[in-house]
Amino acid sequence: MSSKAENETEWSTVSTNTNTMVLENLQLKMSYKFRLRTVCTENIASEYSAEKEFVFEGEHTTLDKILSFGTSKPSESLQFTVYPNPTTDFIRIDGNVSDTAKYSIITTTGTLVKKGNASDTRIGVGDLSSGMYILKVQDLKGYTSLKFYKD
């Protein structure tokens, strides 16, 4: 989590492996901003969330009401195929993918190697090493993942 007082320019970042976070040295009636990010593995982290703001009202200040972050889940409505599979230079996504959907290409060890707009008609993979990859497509309804092989 990164946080800062409203009048500050630099973010202060703190990590935790629990569902709680304690911010220290806050001033009463001062406005603060924070943003969240999830670190999934050593090499993969999400983008920061939208900034949220709160006024510190003392030790009983809770952020439950402003924390309305959704969770991502597999989508039954987001269905697609990837071709050609196996491939050498590019892949195409064919299916009901929204204009706002994003794709990620992830190695089998969990390393993010490429990302972009899933509405792209052609995704270049010629620069990837040979092997198995996971193509994850995500939109507001959830995500779907498929495997493809790069020769």
Secondary structure as UniProt FT lines:
FT   STRAND          2..5
FT   TURN            6..7
FT   STRAND          12..13
FT   TURN            28..29
FT   STRAND          31..35
FT   STRAND          52..55
FT   TURN            59..60
FT   TURN            64..66
FT   STRAND          80..83
FT   STRAND          90..95
FT   TURN            99..100
FT   STRAND          102..107
FT   TURN            108..109
FT   STRAND          112..117
FT   TURN            118..119
FT   STRAND          123..124
FT   TURN            126..127
FT   STRAND          131..139
FT   TURN            140..141
FT   STRAND          142..150
//
